[in-house]
């Protein structure tokens, strides 16, 4: 097996120079670097990644914690996040917390033992907000408030709710039903704390309800259960029509919206003439419902890039703004609205 000494002999340089080139540290002239890299190439030298990471006190591995990868939003986000980390030479280790009680704690233990460089937290967590700062390792959250000192990235959900409301008001909606997670998530923080929720995504529902209320348009809410309970989404779509037979506009995730289109067809309702449907996420699912769903599209690549930037800043110990980093959304007309 070819080692660094072989490279040094081939290039006619010292072992320490080969080490500097291999580890990307210290100063080496361009000419000297070219000699070393040419020698590596000609000898098919493969750097010892473990040794290099020990030298740099890095693993180049990031843990990504999500509730499930079956949901279109999380599968799309994880795909974008992996691409963004890979572009920086980092590797992602995925953890889905659905149906597994210990996985979150195992990942936290791994990052504390420096078996990975940081954690991207995109799932509901059992830990209190002071816990995440106390572990003393890089943590960035997506669509979650983990407490002061933890950088967080999310879409501009208030903008999303406003875009939906403006369209429904303009097209004469008379009774809107919004479908989302447990209503308890709307205010899961004590009184006196701004926004009072650790789930920024609920703000699009809240904005929609407020703007509909200002226009005197009924806006009801149906719970679809936890995001990982995919079977509950179909049941929630059924419940919308059972509880509110006069509904003429439904808003929910791509998955909920797709089920609502199916349910409407089974009941002989025309989409969008009798019922408007607006999806929130804008993933691949928005094009797979039989009709092209009108949607509010979250910028997966933009979210991923912002998360990765924050993570690399933490790892490299450069100053990080822990204010909420908000990514714009956009309204994409489809075949399910007027």
FIKEZA-565279 format. One record per residue (C-alpha): residue number from 1; x, y, z. Coordinates in steps of 0.02 Angstrom, whole numbers, plus 32768, in hexadecimal, padded with zeros to 4 digits. Layout:
// FIKEZA-565279
nr NUM | px X | py Y | pz Z
...
END
This chain:
// FIKEZA-565279
nr 1 | px 8000 | py 8000 | pz 8000
nr 2 | px 8044 | py 80AA | pz 7FCF
nr 3 | px 8069 | py 811C | pz 8062
nr 4 | px 809E | py 81D0 | pz 807D
nr 5 | px 8156 | py 81A0 | pz 8080
nr 6 | px 8145 | py 8158 | pz 7FD1
nr 7 | px 80F5 | py 81FB | pz 7F96
nr 8 | px 817F | py 8262 | pz 7FE8
nr 9 | px 8206 | py 81F8 | pz 7F93
nr 10 | px 81AF | py 8203 | pz 7EE9
nr 11 | px 8199 | py 82C0 | pz 7EF6
nr 12 | px 8245 | py 82DF | pz 7F41
nr 13 | px 81FF | py 833D | pz 7FD6
nr 14 | px 81F8 | py 8325 | pz 8091
nr 15 | px 8175 | py 82BC | pz 80E9
nr 16 | px 8134 | py 8358 | pz 8141
nr 17 | px 8114 | py 83AD | pz 809A
nr 18 | px 80AB | py 8319 | pz 805F
nr 19 | px 804C | py 8321 | pz 8105
nr 20 | px 8027 | py 83DB | pz 80EC
nr 21 | px 7FE4 | py 83BC | pz 803D
nr 22 | px 7F7D | py 8325 | pz 8070
nr 23 | px 7F2F | py 837F | pz 8104
nr 24 | px 7F1A | py 8425 | pz 80AE
nr 25 | px 7F72 | py 8481 | pz 8139
nr 26 | px 8007 | py 84F6 | pz 8143
nr 27 | px 8060 | py 854D | pz 80B3
nr 28 | px 80A0 | py 84ED | pz 801D
nr 29 | px 80D4 | py 8546 | pz 7F7D
nr 30 | px 806E | py 8523 | pz 7EE1
nr 31 | px 8101 | py 84D0 | pz 7E8C
nr 32 | px 8122 | py 845E | pz 7F21
nr 33 | px 8069 | py 8434 | pz 7F31
nr 34 | px 8062 | py 8404 | pz 7E79
nr 35 | px 80F7 | py 838F | pz 7E8E
nr 36 | px 80A4 | py 8338 | pz 7F21
nr 37 | px 7FFA | py 8328 | pz 7ECE
nr 38 | px 804A | py 82E5 | pz 7E2F
nr 39 | px 80A6 | py 8263 | pz 7E96
nr 40 | px 8004 | py 8233 | pz 7EF0
nr 41 | px 7FAC | py 821F | pz 7E4A
nr 42 | px 8034 | py 81B7 | pz 7DF9
nr 43 | px 803E | py 8143 | pz 7E91
nr 44 | px 7F80 | py 8138 | pz 7EA6
nr 45 | px 7F98 | py 8175 | pz 7F57
nr 46 | px 7EF9 | py 8177 | pz 7FC0
nr 47 | px 7F04 | py 81E8 | pz 805A
nr 48 | px 7EDB | py 819A | pz 8102
nr 49 | px 7E38 | py 81F6 | pz 8129
nr 50 | px 7E33 | py 81BA | pz 81DD
nr 51 | px 7EE2 | py 81F8 | pz 8202
nr 52 | px 7EBF | py 829D | pz 81AB
nr 53 | px 7E1F | py 82B8 | pz 820E
nr 54 | px 7E78 | py 828F | pz 82B2
nr 55 | px 7EFC | py 8310 | pz 8285
nr 56 | px 7E76 | py 8394 | pz 8264
nr 57 | px 7E04 | py 835B | pz 82F3
nr 58 | px 7D79 | py 8343 | pz 8273
nr 59 | px 7D11 | py 82B2 | pz 8232
nr 60 | px 7CBE | py 830D | pz 81A0
nr 61 | px 7C1C | py 82B7 | pz 81D4
nr 62 | px 7B7C | py 8315 | pz 81FE
nr 63 | px 7AE6 | py 82C2 | pz 8251
nr 64 | px 7A3C | py 82F0 | pz 8207
nr 65 | px 79A8 | py 82CE | pz 8279
nr 66 | px 78FB | py 82CF | pz 8227
nr 67 | px 7855 | py 8284 | pz 8260
nr 68 | px 7845 | py 821A | pz 81C2
nr 69 | px 7888 | py 820F | pz 8111
nr 70 | px 77E2 | py 81CE | pz 80CF
nr 71 | px 7795 | py 827D | pz 80D2
nr 72 | px 77B7 | py 82DB | pz 802E
nr 73 | px 77F5 | py 8378 | pz 8086
nr 74 | px 787A | py 831E | pz 80EC
nr 75 | px 78B4 | py 82AC | pz 805F
nr 76 | px 78C7 | py 8344 | pz 7FEE
nr 77 | px 7921 | py 83AA | pz 8073
nr 78 | px 7999 | py 831D | pz 80A1
nr 79 | px 79C5 | py 8304 | pz 7FEA
nr 80 | px 79EE | py 83BD | pz 7FD6
nr 81 | px 7A4E | py 83BF | pz 807A
nr 82 | px 7AB9 | py 832A | pz 804A
nr 83 | px 7AE7 | py 837E | pz 7FA6
nr 84 | px 7B16 | py 8420 | pz 7FFD
nr 85 | px 7B83 | py 83C8 | pz 807F
nr 86 | px 7BD4 | py 835B | pz 7FFA
nr 87 | px 7C08 | py 83F6 | pz 7F9A
nr 88 | px 7C70 | py 8422 | pz 8033
nr 89 | px 7CBB | py 8375 | pz 8048
nr 90 | px 7C45 | py 8348 | pz 80D7
nr 91 | px 7BE1 | py 82A9 | pz 80EE
nr 92 | px 7B31 | py 829A | pz 8135
nr 93 | px 7AF6 | py 8214 | pz 81AE
nr 94 | px 7A39 | py 8209 | pz 81B1
nr 95 | px 79CE | py 81E7 | pz 824A
nr 96 | px 7911 | py 81D2 | pz 823D
nr 97 | px 78C2 | py 81DC | pz 82E9
nr 98 | px 781B | py 818F | pz 82B8
nr 99 | px 77FF | py 80F0 | pz 831C
nr 100 | px 78AC | py 80F8 | pz 836D
nr 101 | px 78B9 | py 813A | pz 841E
nr 102 | px 7976 | py 8138 | pz 8431
nr 103 | px 79B8 | py 8178 | pz 838C
nr 104 | px 79B6 | py 8232 | pz 83B8
nr 105 | px 7A15 | py 8214 | pz 845A
nr 106 | px 7A91 | py 81A1 | pz 8400
nr 107 | px 7AB9 | py 822B | pz 8382
nr 108 | px 7AD0 | py 82A9 | pz 840D
nr 109 | px 7B47 | py 8232 | pz 8464
nr 110 | px 7BA7 | py 821B | pz 83C2
nr 111 | px 7BBE | py 82D5 | pz 83A6
nr 112 | px 7BF3 | py 82EC | pz 845C
nr 113 | px 7C74 | py 8262 | pz 8447
nr 114 | px 7CAE | py 82BB | pz 83A8
nr 115 | px 7C7B | py 822A | pz 8338
nr 116 | px 7C27 | py 82AD | pz 82CA
nr 117 | px 7C43 | py 8367 | pz 82B6
nr 118 | px 7B93 | py 83A6 | pz 82D2
nr 119 | px 7AD8 | py 8386 | pz 82CB
nr 120 | px 7A50 | py 83CE | pz 825E
nr 121 | px 79B0 | py 83C0 | pz 82C4
nr 122 | px 790F | py 83BD | pz 8260
nr 123 | px 78A0 | py 8353 | pz 82D1
nr 124 | px 7839 | py 8370 | pz 836D
nr 125 | px 78A6 | py 835A | pz 8407
nr 126 | px 7889 | py 8325 | pz 84B9
nr 127 | px 7917 | py 8391 | pz 84FC
nr 128 | px 7901 | py 843C | pz 854E
nr 129 | px 794D | py 84D1 | pz 84F4
nr 130 | px 79E3 | py 84E4 | pz 8569
nr 131 | px 7A1A | py 8432 | pz 8540
nr 132 | px 7A4E | py 8457 | pz 848E
nr 133 | px 7AC6 | py 84E0 | pz 84C2
nr 134 | px 7B0A | py 8476 | pz 8550
nr 135 | px 7B4C | py 83EB | pz 84DF
nr 136 | px 7BD0 | py 8466 | pz 84A1
nr 137 | px 7BD4 | py 8427 | pz 83ED
nr 138 | px 7B94 | py 8470 | pz 8347
nr 139 | px 7AD7 | py 8464 | pz 8335
nr 140 | px 7A6A | py 84B8 | pz 82B1
nr 141 | px 79AD | py 84A4 | pz 82AC
nr 142 | px 7933 | py 84A4 | pz 821B
nr 143 | px 7881 | py 84DE | pz 823C
nr 144 | px 789C | py 84C9 | pz 82F7
nr 145 | px 78C1 | py 8540 | pz 8385
nr 146 | px 7940 | py 84EB | pz 83F6
nr 147 | px 7967 | py 8581 | pz 8463
nr 148 | px 79DA | py 8617 | pz 846A
nr 149 | px 7A86 | py 85F7 | pz 8422
nr 150 | px 7A4F | py 8573 | pz 83A5
nr 151 | px 7A4B | py 85B3 | pz 82EF
nr 152 | px 79A6 | py 858B | pz 8299
nr 153 | px 796F | py 858E | pz 81E3
nr 154 | px 78BE | py 858C | pz 81A2
nr 155 | px 7852 | py 85C3 | pz 8110
nr 156 | px 77F2 | py 8666 | pz 811A
nr 157 | px 7752 | py 8611 | pz 8153
nr 158 | px 76F8 | py 86B4 | pz 8177
nr 159 | px 7717 | py 86E6 | pz 80C2
nr 160 | px 76D4 | py 863B | pz 808D
nr 161 | px 7634 | py 8652 | pz 80F0
nr 162 | px 761F | py 8701 | pz 80AA
nr 163 | px 7632 | py 86C5 | pz 7FF6
nr 164 | px 75AF | py 863E | pz 8011
nr 165 | px 7535 | py 86B4 | pz 8065
nr 166 | px 7548 | py 8739 | pz 7FDF
nr 167 | px 7521 | py 86BA | pz 7F56
nr 168 | px 748A | py 8670 | pz 7FAE
nr 169 | px 7443 | py 871B | pz 7FD6
nr 170 | px 745B | py 8753 | pz 7F22
nr 171 | px 7406 | py 86B7 | pz 7EDC
nr 172 | px 736D | py 86C3 | pz 7F4E
nr 173 | px 738B | py 8634 | pz 7FC8
nr 174 | px 72F9 | py 8625 | pz 8043
nr 175 | px 7332 | py 859E | pz 80BD
nr 176 | px 73E8 | py 856C | pz 80D1
nr 177 | px 742A | py 84D5 | pz 812F
nr 178 | px 74E1 | py 84CA | pz 815E
nr 179 | px 7530 | py 8421 | pz 8186
nr 180 | px 75CE | py 840F | pz 81F0
nr 181 | px 7622 | py 83C3 | pz 8287
nr 182 | px 75E4 | py 83BF | pz 833A
nr 183 | px 7596 | py 8464 | pz 836C
nr 184 | px 75FB | py 845E | pz 840D
nr 185 | px 7695 | py 848B | pz 83A5
nr 186 | px 764F | py 853A | pz 8388
nr 187 | px 7676 | py 856D | pz 843B
nr 188 | px 76EE | py 84F1 | pz 848B
nr 189 | px 7758 | py 8575 | pz 84E4
nr 190 | px 7729 | py 85D4 | pz 8583
nr 191 | px 76CC | py 8679 | pz 857B
nr 192 | px 773D | py 8711 | pz 856B
nr 193 | px 77AE | py 86C1 | pz 84E7
nr 194 | px 779F | py 870E | pz 843B
nr 195 | px 773F | py 86A0 | pz 83BE
nr 196 | px 7728 | py 861B | pz 8446
nr 197 | px 7752 | py 8588 | pz 83D4
nr 198 | px 77E9 | py 851B | pz 83B1
nr 199 | px 779C | py 84F3 | pz 8306
nr 200 | px 77B1 | py 8588 | pz 828E
nr 201 | px 7750 | py 852C | pz 8205
nr 202 | px 76AB | py 8545 | pz 8262
nr 203 | px 76B6 | py 85FE | pz 823B
nr 204 | px 766F | py 85E6 | pz 818C
nr 205 | px 75D2 | py 859C | pz 81D9
nr 206 | px 75CA | py 862B | pz 8256
nr 207 | px 75E0 | py 86B0 | pz 81D0
nr 208 | px 755C | py 865D | pz 8163
nr 209 | px 74DF | py 8658 | pz 81F2
nr 210 | px 74FF | py 870D | pz 8220
nr 211 | px 74EA | py 8750 | pz 8170
nr 212 | px 744E | py 86E7 | pz 8150
nr 213 | px 7405 | py 8723 | pz 81F4
nr 214 | px 7424 | py 87D8 | pz 81C5
nr 215 | px 73BA | py 87BA | pz 8128
nr 216 | px 7332 | py 875E | pz 8188
nr 217 | px 7358 | py 86BB | pz 812C
nr 218 | px 7349 | py 861D | pz 8198
nr 219 | px 73F0 | py 85C1 | pz 81A9
nr 220 | px 73ED | py 851E | pz 8209
nr 221 | px 747B | py 84AA | pz 8239
nr 222 | px 748B | py 83EC | pz 822F
nr 223 | px 751A | py 8390 | pz 8283
nr 224 | px 7578 | py 8311 | pz 821A
nr 225 | px 75DF | py 82CC | pz 82AB
nr 226 | px 769C | py 82C7 | pz 82B3
nr 227 | px 76FC | py 82E0 | pz 8212
nr 228 | px 773C | py 822D | pz 8219
nr 229 | px 768C | py 81E4 | pz 8225
nr 230 | px 766D | py 81DF | pz 816A
nr 231 | px 75D0 | py 8176 | pz 8179
nr 232 | px 757F | py 8202 | pz 81DB
nr 233 | px 758F | py 8277 | pz 8145
nr 234 | px 7512 | py 8214 | pz 80DE
nr 235 | px 749D | py 820B | pz 8173
nr 236 | px 74AB | py 82C7 | pz 818C
nr 237 | px 747C | py 82E6 | pz 80D6
nr 238 | px 73E1 | py 827A | pz 80EE
nr 239 | px 73B7 | py 82D6 | pz 818F
nr 240 | px 73BD | py 8380 | pz 8139
nr 241 | px 7326 | py 8354 | pz 80CD
nr 242 | px 72C9 | py 82F7 | pz 8156
nr 243 | px 72D3 | py 8387 | pz 81D1
nr 244 | px 72C4 | py 8417 | pz 8156
nr 245 | px 7256 | py 83E7 | pz 80C2
nr 246 | px 7251 | py 849B | pz 8085
nr 247 | px 730F | py 84AB | pz 807A
nr 248 | px 7349 | py 84FB | pz 7FD8
nr 249 | px 7405 | py 850E | pz 7FFA
nr 250 | px 7481 | py 849A | pz 804F
nr 251 | px 7535 | py 84C1 | pz 8080
nr 252 | px 75B4 | py 8441 | pz 80BD
nr 253 | px 7657 | py 83E9 | pz 8099
nr 254 | px 7675 | py 83A0 | pz 7FEC
nr 255 | px 7640 | py 82F6 | pz 802E
nr 256 | px 75A0 | py 8337 | pz 807E
nr 257 | px 7577 | py 839D | pz 7FE3
nr 258 | px 758C | py 8303 | pz 7F73
nr 259 | px 7517 | py 829E | pz 7FE3
nr 260 | px 7498 | py 832C | pz 7FE1
nr 261 | px 7497 | py 832C | pz 7F22
nr 262 | px 7473 | py 8271 | pz 7F26
nr 263 | px 73EC | py 8284 | pz 7FAB
nr 264 | px 7398 | py 8311 | pz 7F4A
nr 265 | px 7390 | py 82A7 | pz 7EAD
nr 266 | px 7344 | py 8216 | pz 7F0D
nr 267 | px 72BC | py 828C | pz 7F49
nr 268 | px 7299 | py 82D0 | pz 7E9C
nr 269 | px 72E4 | py 837C | pz 7EBF
nr 270 | px 733C | py 83D7 | pz 7E33
nr 271 | px 73EA | py 841D | pz 7E53
nr 272 | px 73FF | py 84B1 | pz 7E49
nr 273 | px 734C | py 84E4 | pz 7E1B
nr 274 | px 72FB | py 84A2 | pz 7EBC
nr 275 | px 7397 | py 8490 | pz 7F27
nr 276 | px 743E | py 84E9 | pz 7F23
nr 277 | px 74D4 | py 848A | pz 7F68
nr 278 | px 757A | py 84DC | pz 7F96
nr 279 | px 7611 | py 8474 | pz 7FCA
nr 280 | px 7697 | py 84B3 | pz 803D
nr 281 | px 7749 | py 8475 | pz 8019
nr 282 | px 774F | py 8466 | pz 7F5C
nr 283 | px 77B1 | py 83C3 | pz 7F55
nr 284 | px 77AA | py 833E | pz 7ECD
nr 285 | px 7702 | py 8309 | pz 7F16
nr 286 | px 76B2 | py 83AA | pz 7ED4
nr 287 | px 76C2 | py 8362 | pz 7E24
nr 288 | px 7688 | py 82B2 | pz 7E51
nr 289 | px 75D5 | py 82CC | pz 7E8B
nr 290 | px 757E | py 82B3 | pz 7DE4
nr 291 | px 756D | py 8370 | pz 7DD7
nr 292 | px 75FE | py 83E8 | pz 7DE5
nr 293 | px 75E8 | py 842E | pz 7E94
nr 294 | px 75EB | py 84E9 | pz 7EAF
nr 295 | px 766C | py 84FC | pz 7F38
nr 296 | px 76D7 | py 8569 | pz 7FA4
nr 297 | px 7785 | py 8529 | pz 7F7B
nr 298 | px 780C | py 8524 | pz 7FFE
nr 299 | px 78BC | py 853C | pz 7FBB
nr 300 | px 790E | py 8497 | pz 7FEB
nr 301 | px 79B8 | py 84C4 | pz 7FA2
nr 302 | px 79B1 | py 856E | pz 7FF7
nr 303 | px 7983 | py 8522 | pz 80A0
nr 304 | px 7A0C | py 849F | pz 8090
nr 305 | px 7A90 | py 851F | pz 8060
nr 306 | px 7A65 | py 8590 | pz 80F4
nr 307 | px 7A6D | py 84FD | pz 816C
nr 308 | px 7B16 | py 84C5 | pz 8127
nr 309 | px 7B5E | py 8576 | pz 8130
nr 310 | px 7B2C | py 8582 | pz 81E8
nr 311 | px 7B73 | py 84D6 | pz 820C
nr 312 | px 7C1A | py 84F9 | pz 81B9
nr 313 | px 7C28 | py 859D | pz 8219
nr 314 | px 7C0E | py 853F | pz 82BC
nr 315 | px 7C8A | py 84B7 | pz 828F
nr 316 | px 7D0E | py 8535 | pz 8259
nr 317 | px 7CE9 | py 859E | pz 82F5
nr 318 | px 7CC1 | py 863C | pz 8295
nr 319 | px 7C3D | py 86B7 | pz 82D6
nr 320 | px 7B8B | py 8677 | pz 82BA
nr 321 | px 7AEC | py 86DD | pz 82C2
nr 322 | px 7A6F | py 8677 | pz 8327
nr 323 | px 79DB | py 86DF | pz 82EB
nr 324 | px 795A | py 867F | pz 8286
nr 325 | px 7993 | py 8672 | pz 81D1
nr 326 | px 78F7 | py 8682 | pz 8164
nr 327 | px 78EF | py 8645 | pz 80AF
nr 328 | px 7868 | py 868C | pz 803A
nr 329 | px 77E1 | py 861D | pz 7FEF
nr 330 | px 777F | py 8635 | pz 7F4D
nr 331 | px 76CE | py 8615 | pz 7F11
nr 332 | px 76C7 | py 859E | pz 7E7C
nr 333 | px 761D | py 8597 | pz 7E23
nr 334 | px 75E3 | py 84EC | pz 7DEB
nr 335 | px 7543 | py 8495 | pz 7DB5
nr 336 | px 74EE | py 8491 | pz 7E60
nr 337 | px 74C2 | py 8549 | pz 7E76
nr 338 | px 745B | py 85C6 | pz 7E15
END
